[in-house]
Amino acid sequence: MKILIIDGDDAERAIVRQTLTLASYDITIIEAKTVEQALHEASAHTLDGILLDYHLPPSNGLNIMQALRASLIENTAIIITSQESDDLIALECINRGAQDFIPKNELSVVKLQRIILQAQQRFKIEQNLIQTQLQLKKIAETDSLTGISNRYGFYSQLRSSIQQAQRTNDSFALVNLDLNKFKSVNDTLGHGAGDELLKCIAKRLKSILREGDLLGRLGGDEFALAIHNIKASSALRFLAFRIIDSLKDPVDICGQTLKISMSMGIATYPENANSIDNLMRCADIAMYRSKIQKSQFAVFSTELDTALRIRRSLEQDLRVAIAKNELSIAYQPQFATAKSQVQCVEALLRWQHPDHGHIKPQDIILVATESNMLQDLHIWILHAICKTVKNIGIKHCELTTQFSLNCSLLEVALAGRHLKEAIDVYAISPALIEVEIDYTIATNDEALFLRQLDKLHEIGVSMALDHFGTNSAFSFNLLRNSTFDTLKFDPCLVQSTSTKDQKLLKAFQTFSQGLGFATVAGGIETAMQNQRCQAMQFSRLQGFHRAAPMTEQDLLRFLKAFQEKKQLEINIETVK
């Protein structure tokens, strides 16, 4: 046993030494009478215990205990000694970190050994407890699937990063990343495949981290990164592309090659926010924008925040608008090229908000989708159109004009059941309805889409493929196996002045009619475009040059005027 005696009084130090050496032969005693000597000896030796005089000059022994602890192994016992026995002093010593307090006249080797043994045992228990706590903390803060931080762990580390950044005037970027269509992986390949995909993504994201950067899985298919020393906007873009590049390669899972698609939102500390909750909110807003715009990433701005606030406020307003019939339908005629008549009328959703003015149809659908109102909106649209068909049929007995319902932004799977219900309620002929379906939807999952299309066809409605001729991947299989009656060409192709685009338009038109499809040239805004499409012999022509969207009442007057071959000026400015 090795003991350091620290006492400024030579006589008292000698008495303590004699007391210990007479009682035991297995003890090594080291002595110090000043603070400087004590610190030197404590750092030079591995000690079992220290006997420290409470009255050590220049003040008292308690003042050097912290300094001593820095030079000692953790299980070294420090015992305070004193000439007098005082309970208050003893309590002060224990509270300040001493293992015990012993009056010098009560000191013995046995008591000293007991105190040292207890100190060592206590230390061992404390160390085991600390290790257990650290292990539990690690388990609590780690995602069991991927091995990276979970939400709790990431937030804890992010809190520390903010504190450090405040001290060092640093900045960092918070990136929220959400996988697109992850649910379909679980649904088609099973949750095991989904788990493997998540582990692969975590591994790839971890590979781009630098020392001090953070990575966590917030839950499900959502990840977050904190990347330090990011200031300039160019650095944010570079960071985004680094992440994109790390995930660009497909993943082979369960014999399937999966391409990773994601939405990513970026916010910066302290520019955008200076707290965890606000910073997360900013990154979420940016990620939301990335998702709705179908872009790979978006960087937070106050403009994004304002747009989101407006969108959130529209949710409740839309619910009220559907319930109170405050939405409307505008109707834009399509003219037969071969003869001067209205062959079809496209129905266009309209919402004139009292505060925000005209809301675009795609925004209406998006708000409805996010707030679980899509089905209610879908039913309202179908019934509004079928009611118009009924009303015009009653007042215009020779009605042969079709009404085109744009399902490009509606769920095609919903259209069949609800459309048949609306047709039955208003007792109209299914032949008067044309369902218009966006080409990009048709090519997402072609097999599923064709099955949904068959259900629509059974109702007896006509079907048109919208935005034909876009840059989307062309599918001959879709045309060969589908029951489309009409192909509606994308306005961008119709309006293009490029010689190559005009040749392409003509080639597509000739090809489509050769396969027996009726063709529609949409978006005609000038006399030149109208003349060109007439020369190409499109089946139908549509656009503001021919007629703008109009109300149900104006449409009825328009159809009657055409029937009677009279010119009629119609005020349609309010429904454009």
C-alpha positions as CSV (number, residue, x, y, z in Angstrom):
1,M,0.0,0.0,0.0
2,K,1.4,3.4,-1.0
3,I,0.3,6.4,1.0
4,L,1.1,10.1,0.4
5,I,1.0,12.3,3.6
6,I,0.5,16.0,3.0
7,D,1.0,18.1,6.1
8,G,2.8,21.3,6.6
9,D,3.7,20.6,10.3
10,D,6.8,18.4,10.5
11,A,6.0,17.1,14.0
12,E,2.4,16.1,13.1
13,R,3.6,14.6,9.8
14,A,6.1,12.5,11.8
15,I,3.4,11.3,14.2
16,V,1.1,10.2,11.3
17,R,4.1,8.4,9.7
18,Q,5.0,6.7,13.0
19,T,1.4,5.6,13.6
20,L,1.2,3.9,10.2
21,T,4.7,2.3,10.1
22,L,4.4,0.8,13.5
23,A,1.2,-0.9,12.7
24,S,2.1,-2.3,9.4
25,Y,5.2,-3.4,7.5
26,D,3.5,-3.6,4.1
27,I,3.2,0.2,3.6
28,T,5.2,2.8,1.6
29,I,5.0,6.3,2.8
30,I,5.7,9.4,0.7
31,E,5.6,12.8,2.3
32,A,5.0,16.4,1.2
33,K,4.7,19.6,3.2
34,T,3.7,22.1,0.5
35,V,1.1,22.2,-2.2
36,E,3.9,22.2,-4.9
37,Q,5.5,19.1,-3.4
38,A,2.1,17.4,-3.1
39,L,1.2,17.9,-6.7
40,H,4.6,16.7,-7.8
41,E,4.4,13.5,-5.8
42,A,0.8,12.8,-6.8
43,S,1.8,12.9,-10.4
44,A,4.9,10.9,-10.0
45,H,3.5,7.9,-8.1
46,T,0.5,5.5,-8.3
47,L,-1.0,6.0,-4.9
48,D,-3.6,4.0,-3.0
49,G,-4.5,6.9,-0.7
50,I,-3.7,10.4,0.5
51,L,-3.8,11.8,4.0
52,L,-4.4,15.5,3.5
53,D,-4.2,17.9,6.4
54,Y,-7.3,20.1,6.6
55,H,-5.1,23.1,7.8
56,L,-2.5,22.9,5.0
57,P,-1.1,26.4,4.4
58,P,-1.8,28.8,2.9
59,S,-5.5,28.2,3.4
60,N,-6.7,24.6,3.9
61,G,-6.3,21.2,2.2
62,L,-9.7,21.3,0.5
63,N,-8.6,24.0,-1.9
64,I,-6.1,21.6,-3.6
65,M,-8.3,18.6,-3.8
66,Q,-9.5,19.4,-7.4
67,A,-5.9,19.9,-8.5
68,L,-4.9,16.6,-6.9
69,R,-7.7,14.7,-8.6
70,A,-6.4,15.7,-12.0
71,S,-3.0,14.0,-11.1
72,L,-4.5,10.8,-9.6
73,I,-6.1,7.6,-10.9
74,E,-9.8,7.7,-10.2
75,N,-9.8,5.1,-7.4
76,T,-7.2,6.9,-5.2
77,A,-8.8,7.7,-1.8
78,I,-8.3,11.1,-0.3
79,I,-8.8,11.3,3.5
80,I,-8.8,14.6,5.3
81,T,-7.0,14.6,8.7
82,S,-7.2,17.2,11.4
83,Q,-6.2,17.7,15.0
84,E,-9.7,18.4,16.1
85,S,-12.9,16.4,15.7
86,D,-15.6,18.6,14.1
87,D,-18.7,17.2,12.5
88,L,-19.3,20.3,10.4
89,I,-15.7,20.2,9.0
90,A,-16.2,16.4,8.4
91,L,-19.4,17.1,6.4
92,E,-17.7,19.8,4.4
93,C,-14.9,17.5,3.5
94,I,-17.2,14.7,2.3
95,N,-19.3,17.2,0.3
96,R,-16.2,18.5,-1.4
97,G,-15.2,15.1,-2.6
98,A,-13.1,13.5,0.2
99,Q,-13.6,9.8,0.9
100,D,-13.5,10.3,4.6
101,F,-12.5,12.6,7.6
102,I,-10.3,11.2,10.4
103,P,-9.1,13.1,13.5
104,K,-5.3,12.5,13.8
105,N,-5.7,10.9,17.2
106,E,-8.1,8.3,15.8
107,L,-6.0,7.3,12.8
108,S,-5.1,3.6,12.4
109,V,-3.8,1.4,9.7
110,V,-7.0,-0.8,9.9
111,K,-9.2,2.2,9.5
112,L,-7.1,3.5,6.7
113,Q,-7.2,0.2,4.9
114,R,-11.0,0.0,5.2
115,I,-11.4,3.5,3.8
116,I,-9.1,2.7,0.9
117,L,-10.8,-0.6,0.1
118,Q,-14.3,1.1,0.2
119,A,-13.1,3.8,-2.1
120,Q,-11.8,1.2,-4.6
121,Q,-15.0,-0.8,-4.5
122,R,-17.1,2.3,-4.9
123,F,-15.1,3.4,-7.8
124,K,-15.5,0.0,-9.5
125,I,-19.3,0.2,-9.0
126,E,-19.4,3.7,-10.3
127,Q,-17.3,2.7,-13.4
128,N,-19.7,-0.2,-14.1
129,L,-22.6,2.1,-13.7
130,I,-21.1,4.7,-16.0
131,Q,-20.4,2.0,-18.7
132,T,-24.0,0.7,-18.4
133,Q,-25.3,4.2,-18.7
134,L,-23.2,4.8,-21.8
135,Q,-24.3,1.6,-23.4
136,L,-28.0,2.4,-22.7
137,K,-27.5,5.9,-24.0
138,K,-25.9,4.5,-27.2
139,I,-28.8,2.0,-27.6
140,A,-31.3,4.8,-27.0
141,E,-29.7,7.1,-29.6
142,T,-28.9,4.5,-32.3
143,D,-31.1,3.2,-35.1
144,S,-31.1,-0.5,-34.7
145,L,-31.5,-1.2,-38.5
146,T,-28.8,1.1,-40.0
147,G,-26.5,1.6,-37.1
148,I,-26.5,5.4,-37.4
149,S,-28.2,7.9,-35.0
150,N,-31.9,7.7,-34.6
151,R,-34.1,10.8,-34.2
152,Y,-33.3,11.2,-30.5
153,G,-29.6,10.7,-31.0
154,F,-29.4,13.1,-34.0
155,Y,-31.3,15.8,-32.1
156,S,-29.0,15.4,-29.2
157,Q,-25.9,15.8,-31.4
158,L,-27.5,18.6,-33.3
159,R,-28.1,20.5,-30.0
160,S,-24.4,20.2,-29.2
161,S,-23.5,21.4,-32.7
162,I,-25.6,24.5,-32.3
163,Q,-24.0,25.2,-28.9
164,Q,-20.5,24.8,-30.4
165,A,-21.5,27.0,-33.4
166,Q,-22.6,29.7,-31.1
167,R,-19.3,29.7,-29.3
168,T,-17.2,29.6,-32.4
169,N,-19.4,31.7,-34.7
170,D,-19.6,28.8,-37.1
171,S,-22.3,27.8,-39.6
172,F,-23.6,24.5,-40.8
173,A,-26.2,23.1,-43.2
174,L,-29.1,20.9,-42.1
175,V,-30.3,18.5,-44.9
176,N,-33.6,16.6,-44.6
177,L,-33.8,13.7,-47.1
178,D,-36.9,11.7,-47.9
179,L,-37.1,8.7,-50.3
180,N,-39.7,8.8,-53.0
181,K,-42.1,5.8,-53.5
182,F,-40.4,3.8,-50.7
183,K,-43.8,2.3,-49.8
184,S,-43.9,0.6,-53.2
185,V,-40.6,-1.2,-52.4
186,N,-42.2,-2.6,-49.2
187,D,-45.4,-3.4,-51.0
188,T,-43.9,-5.2,-54.0
189,L,-40.6,-6.7,-52.7
190,G,-41.4,-6.9,-48.9
191,H,-40.2,-5.1,-45.8
192,G,-36.9,-7.1,-45.9
193,A,-36.0,-5.5,-49.2
194,G,-37.0,-2.1,-47.8
195,D,-34.7,-2.6,-44.8
196,E,-31.8,-3.5,-47.1
197,L,-32.4,-0.4,-49.2
198,L,-32.4,1.8,-46.0
199,K,-29.1,0.2,-44.8
200,C,-27.5,0.8,-48.2
201,I,-28.6,4.5,-48.2
202,A,-27.3,5.0,-44.7
203,K,-23.9,3.4,-45.7
204,R,-23.6,5.7,-48.8
205,L,-24.5,8.8,-46.9
206,K,-22.1,7.9,-44.1
207,S,-19.3,7.7,-46.7
208,I,-19.5,11.4,-47.6
209,L,-19.3,12.6,-44.0
210,R,-16.3,14.5,-42.7
211,E,-15.2,14.6,-39.1
212,G,-17.8,16.5,-37.1
213,D,-20.6,16.0,-39.6
214,L,-23.8,14.3,-38.4
215,L,-26.1,11.7,-39.9
216,G,-29.3,10.3,-38.5
217,R,-32.4,8.3,-39.6
218,L,-35.3,10.3,-38.3
219,G,-37.8,7.5,-38.9
220,G,-39.2,5.5,-41.8
221,D,-37.5,6.6,-45.0
222,E,-36.4,10.0,-43.7
223,F,-32.8,10.9,-43.1
224,A,-31.0,14.0,-41.9
225,L,-27.5,15.3,-42.2
226,A,-25.7,18.2,-40.5
227,I,-22.7,19.4,-42.5
228,H,-20.4,22.0,-41.0
229,N,-18.6,25.0,-42.5
230,I,-21.2,25.6,-45.1
231,K,-21.8,29.3,-45.9
232,A,-22.1,30.3,-49.5
233,S,-25.1,29.3,-51.7
234,S,-22.7,27.7,-54.1
235,A,-21.5,25.5,-51.3
236,L,-25.0,24.4,-50.6
237,R,-25.5,23.4,-54.2
238,F,-22.2,21.5,-54.1
239,L,-23.3,19.7,-51.0
240,A,-26.6,18.8,-52.6
241,F,-24.9,17.3,-55.6
242,R,-22.4,15.4,-53.4
243,I,-25.4,13.7,-51.7
244,I,-27.1,13.1,-55.1
245,D,-23.9,11.6,-56.5
246,S,-23.6,9.3,-53.5
247,L,-27.0,7.8,-54.2
248,K,-27.1,7.9,-58.0
249,D,-26.0,4.2,-58.6
250,P,-28.9,1.7,-58.5
251,V,-29.2,-0.9,-55.7
252,D,-29.5,-4.6,-56.4
253,I,-31.9,-6.1,-53.9
254,C,-33.8,-9.4,-54.1
255,G,-32.9,-9.8,-57.7
256,Q,-34.3,-6.4,-58.5
257,T,-32.4,-3.3,-59.6
258,L,-33.8,-0.3,-57.7
259,K,-33.0,3.3,-58.6
260,I,-33.0,5.6,-55.6
261,S,-35.2,8.7,-56.0
262,M,-35.4,11.3,-53.2
263,S,-36.5,14.7,-52.2
264,M,-34.1,16.9,-50.3
265,G,-34.5,20.1,-48.3
266,I,-31.6,22.3,-47.1
267,A,-31.6,25.0,-44.4
268,T,-28.6,26.8,-42.8
269,Y,-27.7,27.8,-39.3
270,P,-27.8,30.6,-38.2
271,E,-29.0,32.2,-41.4
272,N,-32.4,30.5,-41.5
273,A,-32.9,29.6,-37.9
274,N,-31.0,29.4,-34.6
275,S,-32.9,26.6,-32.8
276,I,-33.4,22.9,-33.5
277,D,-37.1,23.1,-34.0
278,N,-37.0,26.1,-36.3
279,L,-34.1,24.8,-38.3
280,M,-35.9,21.4,-38.8
281,R,-39.0,23.3,-39.8
282,C,-37.1,25.3,-42.5
283,A,-35.4,22.1,-43.8
284,D,-38.9,20.4,-43.9
285,I,-40.4,23.3,-45.9
286,A,-37.6,23.0,-48.4
287,M,-38.0,19.2,-48.7
288,Y,-41.7,19.7,-49.2
289,R,-41.0,22.1,-52.0
290,S,-38.6,19.6,-53.5
291,K,-41.2,16.9,-53.4
292,I,-44.1,18.9,-55.0
293,Q,-41.8,20.2,-57.7
294,K,-40.4,16.8,-58.3
295,S,-36.9,18.3,-58.0
296,Q,-33.9,16.6,-56.3
297,F,-33.4,19.4,-53.8
298,A,-34.6,22.8,-52.7
299,V,-32.9,25.4,-50.4
300,F,-35.1,27.2,-47.8
301,S,-36.1,30.8,-48.4
302,T,-38.6,33.1,-46.9
303,E,-40.6,32.9,-50.1
304,L,-40.9,29.2,-49.6
305,D,-42.2,29.7,-46.1
306,T,-44.8,32.2,-47.3
307,A,-46.0,29.9,-50.0
308,L,-46.3,27.0,-47.6
309,R,-48.3,29.2,-45.1
310,I,-50.7,30.1,-47.9
311,R,-51.0,26.4,-49.0
312,R,-51.8,25.4,-45.4
313,S,-54.4,28.0,-45.1
314,L,-56.0,26.8,-48.3
315,E,-56.6,23.3,-46.8
316,Q,-59.5,24.4,-44.5
317,D,-60.8,26.8,-47.2
318,L,-60.9,24.0,-49.8
319,R,-62.9,21.8,-47.4
320,V,-65.5,24.6,-47.0
321,A,-65.4,25.4,-50.8
322,I,-66.3,21.8,-51.6
323,A,-69.0,21.6,-49.0
324,K,-70.6,25.0,-50.0
325,N,-70.2,24.4,-53.7
326,E,-67.9,27.4,-54.1
327,L,-65.7,25.8,-56.8
328,S,-66.7,26.0,-60.4
329,I,-66.1,24.4,-63.8
330,A,-65.2,26.3,-66.9
331,Y,-65.7,24.7,-70.3
332,Q,-63.5,25.2,-73.4
333,P,-64.8,24.0,-76.8
334,Q,-62.9,21.8,-79.2
335,F,-63.8,22.3,-82.8
336,A,-64.0,19.6,-85.5
337,T,-61.5,20.5,-88.2
338,A,-63.4,19.0,-91.1
339,K,-66.7,20.8,-90.3
340,S,-67.5,23.8,-88.4
341,Q,-69.0,22.4,-85.2
342,V,-68.2,21.9,-81.5
343,Q,-67.3,18.3,-81.2
344,C,-66.1,18.2,-77.6
345,V,-65.9,20.5,-74.5
346,E,-63.1,20.2,-72.0
347,A,-64.1,20.7,-68.4
348,L,-61.6,22.8,-66.4
349,L,-61.6,23.1,-62.6
350,R,-61.7,26.7,-61.2
351,W,-61.5,28.2,-57.7
352,Q,-61.6,31.9,-57.2
353,H,-60.4,32.4,-53.6
354,P,-61.6,35.5,-51.8
355,D,-58.1,36.3,-50.5
356,H,-55.7,34.6,-52.8
357,G,-57.5,35.1,-56.1
358,H,-57.3,32.4,-58.8
359,I,-55.9,29.1,-57.6
360,K,-54.4,26.9,-60.3
361,P,-56.0,23.5,-60.8
362,Q,-52.8,21.6,-60.0
363,D,-52.5,23.5,-56.7
364,I,-56.1,22.6,-55.8
365,I,-55.4,19.0,-56.5
366,L,-52.2,19.1,-54.4
367,V,-53.9,20.7,-51.4
368,A,-56.7,18.1,-51.7
369,T,-54.2,15.2,-51.8
370,E,-52.2,16.4,-48.8
371,S,-55.3,17.0,-46.7
372,N,-57.1,13.7,-47.7
373,M,-59.8,15.5,-49.6
374,L,-59.0,14.1,-53.0
375,Q,-61.9,11.7,-53.1
376,D,-64.4,14.4,-52.0
377,L,-63.1,16.8,-54.7
378,H,-63.1,14.0,-57.3
379,I,-66.8,13.3,-56.6
380,W,-67.7,17.0,-56.7
381,I,-66.0,17.5,-60.1
382,L,-67.7,14.4,-61.6
383,H,-71.1,15.4,-60.4
384,A,-70.7,19.1,-61.5
385,I,-69.8,17.9,-65.0
386,C,-72.5,15.4,-65.3
387,K,-75.1,17.9,-64.0
388,T,-73.9,20.4,-66.7
389,V,-74.3,17.6,-69.4
390,K,-77.8,16.9,-68.1
391,N,-78.8,20.6,-68.0
392,I,-77.5,21.4,-71.5
393,G,-79.1,18.2,-72.8
394,I,-82.4,19.3,-71.5
395,K,-82.1,22.8,-73.0
396,H,-80.3,21.7,-76.2
397,C,-82.1,18.6,-77.3
398,E,-79.8,17.6,-80.1
399,L,-76.7,17.4,-77.9
400,T,-74.0,15.3,-79.5
401,T,-71.1,17.2,-78.0
402,Q,-68.8,15.2,-75.7
403,F,-67.6,16.6,-72.4
404,S,-64.0,15.9,-71.6
405,L,-63.1,15.2,-67.9
406,N,-59.4,15.8,-67.2
407,C,-58.2,13.0,-65.0
408,S,-54.6,14.0,-65.3
409,L,-54.4,15.0,-61.7
410,L,-57.0,12.7,-60.3
411,E,-56.4,9.1,-59.3
412,V,-57.5,7.0,-62.2
413,A,-58.4,4.2,-59.9
414,L,-61.1,6.4,-58.3
415,A,-62.5,7.5,-61.6
416,G,-64.4,4.3,-62.6
417,R,-66.6,3.9,-59.5
418,H,-67.4,7.5,-58.9
419,L,-67.9,8.3,-62.6
420,K,-70.5,5.5,-63.0
421,E,-72.3,6.7,-59.9
422,A,-72.5,10.3,-61.3
423,I,-73.6,9.1,-64.8
424,D,-76.4,7.0,-63.1
425,V,-77.5,9.9,-60.8
426,Y,-78.0,12.3,-63.7
427,A,-79.2,9.6,-66.2
428,I,-76.9,10.7,-69.0
429,S,-75.3,8.6,-71.8
430,P,-71.7,7.5,-71.0
431,A,-71.0,8.2,-74.7
432,L,-71.2,12.0,-73.9
433,I,-68.2,11.7,-71.5
434,E,-64.6,11.6,-72.5
435,V,-62.0,10.9,-69.8
436,E,-58.7,12.7,-70.4
437,I,-55.7,11.0,-68.8
438,D,-52.2,12.6,-68.6
439,Y,-49.5,10.7,-70.5
440,T,-47.0,11.0,-67.6
441,I,-49.3,9.1,-65.3
442,A,-49.9,6.5,-68.0
443,T,-46.2,5.6,-68.2
444,N,-45.5,5.4,-64.4
445,D,-46.8,1.8,-64.0
446,E,-48.0,0.7,-67.3
447,A,-49.4,-2.7,-66.4
448,L,-51.4,-1.3,-63.5
449,F,-52.6,1.7,-65.5
450,L,-53.9,-0.6,-68.3
451,R,-56.0,-2.6,-65.8
452,Q,-57.5,0.7,-64.4
453,L,-58.1,1.8,-68.0
454,D,-60.1,-1.4,-68.7
455,K,-62.4,-0.6,-65.8
456,L,-63.1,2.9,-67.2
457,H,-63.8,1.5,-70.7
458,E,-66.4,-0.9,-69.3
459,I,-68.5,2.1,-68.3
460,G,-68.9,3.1,-72.0
461,V,-67.0,6.4,-71.9
462,S,-64.5,7.6,-74.5
463,M,-60.8,8.0,-73.5
464,A,-58.2,10.4,-74.5
465,L,-54.4,10.4,-73.8
466,D,-53.4,14.0,-72.8
467,H,-50.0,15.7,-73.3
468,F,-49.0,13.2,-76.1
469,G,-45.7,14.0,-77.7
470,T,-43.9,15.3,-74.6
471,N,-40.4,14.4,-73.7
472,S,-41.5,11.4,-71.6
473,A,-40.4,8.0,-72.7
474,F,-42.6,6.9,-75.6
475,S,-44.4,3.6,-75.2
476,F,-45.7,1.8,-78.3
477,N,-46.9,-0.9,-76.0
478,L,-49.2,1.6,-74.3
479,L,-50.8,2.6,-77.6
480,R,-51.0,-1.0,-78.8
481,N,-52.7,-2.4,-75.7
482,S,-54.8,0.5,-74.4
483,T,-58.4,1.4,-75.4
484,F,-57.7,5.1,-76.0
485,D,-59.9,6.8,-78.7
486,T,-58.1,10.1,-78.9
487,L,-54.6,11.5,-78.6
488,K,-54.3,15.1,-77.4
489,F,-51.0,16.7,-78.3
490,D,-49.0,18.7,-75.9
491,P,-49.4,22.5,-76.4
492,C,-45.7,23.0,-76.3
493,L,-45.3,21.0,-79.4
494,V,-48.3,22.7,-81.1
495,Q,-47.0,26.2,-80.3
496,S,-43.4,25.6,-81.2
497,T,-42.0,27.6,-84.1
498,S,-39.0,25.2,-84.6
499,T,-38.9,23.6,-88.0
500,K,-37.9,20.3,-86.4
501,D,-40.8,20.5,-83.9
502,Q,-43.2,21.2,-86.7
503,K,-42.0,18.2,-88.7
504,L,-42.2,16.1,-85.5
505,L,-45.8,17.3,-84.9
506,K,-46.8,16.4,-88.4
507,A,-45.1,13.0,-88.2
508,F,-46.9,12.2,-84.9
509,Q,-50.2,13.4,-86.4
510,T,-49.8,11.2,-89.5
511,F,-48.7,8.2,-87.3
512,S,-51.6,8.6,-84.9
513,Q,-54.3,8.9,-87.5
514,G,-52.8,6.0,-89.3
515,L,-53.4,3.9,-86.2
516,G,-57.0,5.0,-86.1
517,F,-56.8,7.6,-83.3
518,A,-58.6,10.9,-83.3
519,T,-56.2,13.7,-82.7
520,V,-56.5,17.0,-80.8
521,A,-54.2,20.0,-81.2
522,G,-54.4,21.8,-77.9
523,G,-53.1,25.3,-76.9
524,I,-53.8,27.1,-80.2
525,E,-53.3,30.7,-79.5
526,T,-52.6,32.3,-82.9
527,A,-54.1,32.3,-86.4
528,M,-50.8,30.8,-87.7
529,Q,-51.0,27.8,-85.3
530,N,-54.6,27.3,-86.2
531,Q,-53.9,27.3,-89.9
532,R,-50.9,25.0,-89.5
533,C,-52.9,22.4,-87.5
534,Q,-55.8,22.6,-90.0
535,A,-53.4,21.8,-92.8
536,M,-52.1,18.8,-90.8
537,Q,-55.8,17.6,-90.6
538,F,-56.0,17.3,-86.8
539,S,-59.4,15.9,-85.8
540,R,-60.1,18.7,-83.3
541,L,-58.7,22.1,-82.5
542,Q,-58.6,23.8,-79.1
543,G,-57.2,27.0,-77.7
544,F,-57.9,30.6,-76.9
545,H,-57.7,31.5,-80.6
546,R,-60.8,29.5,-81.2
547,A,-62.6,30.0,-77.9
548,A,-61.7,30.7,-74.3
549,P,-63.1,28.7,-71.3
550,M,-66.6,29.8,-70.3
551,T,-69.4,29.2,-67.8
552,E,-72.2,26.6,-68.2
553,Q,-74.7,29.4,-69.2
554,D,-72.3,30.9,-71.8
555,L,-71.5,27.4,-73.2
556,L,-75.2,26.8,-73.8
557,R,-75.6,30.1,-75.6
558,F,-72.4,29.3,-77.6
559,L,-73.6,25.9,-78.7
560,K,-77.0,27.3,-79.7
561,A,-75.3,30.1,-81.7
562,F,-73.2,27.5,-83.5
563,Q,-76.2,25.4,-84.3
564,E,-78.1,28.4,-85.6
565,K,-74.9,29.6,-87.4
566,K,-75.1,33.0,-85.7
567,Q,-72.3,35.2,-84.4
568,L,-72.6,35.7,-80.7
569,E,-70.2,37.7,-78.5
570,I,-69.8,36.1,-75.0
571,N,-68.3,37.7,-72.0
572,I,-65.8,35.1,-70.7
573,E,-63.2,37.2,-69.0
574,T,-64.3,36.1,-65.5
575,V,-63.6,32.4,-66.2
576,K,-60.3,32.5,-67.9
